[in-house]
């Protein structure tokens, strides 16, 4: 079976739109990251949109692979629901960190996001090994974001 363009485009546009809206809503408070004390290994602020765009592209492709997999419909539906939940949690994290400046709650929220991503990866692997692997960089980046978030909390309280 060939690539189904419409589901692929929709699959890619959904996480890009979620990430774009989150960035739009927090763009004025993003300068907060430049102003706070940061830990060692903190990347420059300009790197974040590049990494997140790549991760959203990978997420979209992974969701497309699950959506078009030949697995039973209920398994696909469950995996995509958890995917949607992690995407919603992803959307809310910058609102907590940048928008509200609540570094501790943002870190706790990030733990929830990390768990949702891990469950999503496990569900995606069952349906499409490639889809599961496409989400691994996302989990690794969110792990790194956890280090940054917790460090910012500890350095700025």
N, C-alpha and C positions, 0 to 999 in steps of 0.2 A: 504494500500500500504506500502511495506517495505522501508527500507532505500536504496537509490540509491547511491552506494559507489562512483562511478566515479564523479558525480556532487558534492557530499559531500567533497571529497578529493580536487577537483579543487576549490570549494568554500572556503575551509580552506587555501589552498596554496596561493591563490591570495593575501589576506591581509598579510599573513606571509611574502610573497616575497616582497611586497611593503614596509613593515616595516623593513625587513632585508636589503633591498637595501638602504633605507634611513639611517639606522644605519651604514651601510658600508661606505656610502658617507660622513658621519659626524663623523666617529669614531676618527679621529685625532683631531677634534675640540671639542669633547665631554668633554675634560678636562676643557673647559671654564666654565662649570657649577660648578666645584670644586673651581675655582678661583674667581668667582664673589661673591659679598655680596648677601646673600640669606635671605628671610624672615623667620619668625617663621613658624613652621609646614613644613619646607622643608625636604622631605625625603632624605635618603642617595642615592647617585647616583646609587648604585647597584640595588636598588629597581625598577628603571624605566624599564629595559629590562624585568623583570619578569612580571610586571603589563601589559606592552604593549603586551607581548606574549599572556597572557590570554585574553586581549581585542581583539587581532587579531583573536584568536580562536573563541571567541564569535561572532565576526563579520562574520567570515566565515560560521559558523553554521546558523546564521540568514539569510545570503544571500542564503544559500542552501534551507532553509525553504521557502523563497519567490520564489526562482527559481522553486521549485517543488510543490508549492501550486496549488490548483485547480482554482485559480482566472483567470480571462481573461488574455490573453497573453499581451495585451497592458498595463494593469495595472502593471503586473509583470515587463515588459520592462521599463516602466517609473520609477518604484521604484528602479530597478537595475541601471539605468542610474544615478539617483541622488546618489545612493550608491557609484557608481564609481567616481562621482565628489567629494564626501566627502573624498574618499580614496586618490584621487589625491591631494586634499588640505592638507590632513594629511601627505602625502609624502613630500610636500614642506615646512611644518612648521619647521622641524628640520634644513633644509637648511638655512632658514632665521634666526633662533635663534642661532644655534650652528655654522653653516657654515659661515654666514655673520656677526653674532654678532649684528644684527639689532633688538634689543629687542622691540622697539616700533612697527616697521612694523610687526614683528612676532606676537605681541599681536593683532594688527588689523587683521592679517591673521587668528589668532585663533578665533576671533569673527566670521569671515566668516565660518570657519570650524564648529564652534558650531552651527551656523544657518543651515548649510547643514546637520549636524548630526540630529538636531531636525526635519527637513523636512523628512529625511530618516526614522526616527523612526515613524513619523506620517504615512508615506506611507507604511512602513512595518506592522504597526499595522492593517491597513485596509486589508492586505492580510494574515497575520499570527500573531496572538496575541503574540505567543511565540517569533517570530522574533523581534517584537517590544521591548519586555521586555529584550531580550538578548543584545540590544544596549543601554539600560539605564545606565549600569555601565560605558560604554564608554562616554556617555554625562556627567556623573558625574565626571569622571576623567579629561575630557577636561575642565570642569568648574574649577576644582582644578588647572589644568595646567594654566588656565587663571589667577588665583590668583598668582601663582608662577611667571608667565611671566611678569605680570604687576608690581609685587613687585620687580623683578630683574631689570626691566627698571627703576623704581623709585629710587631704592637703588644704582644704578650704573651709573647715568647720570652725 
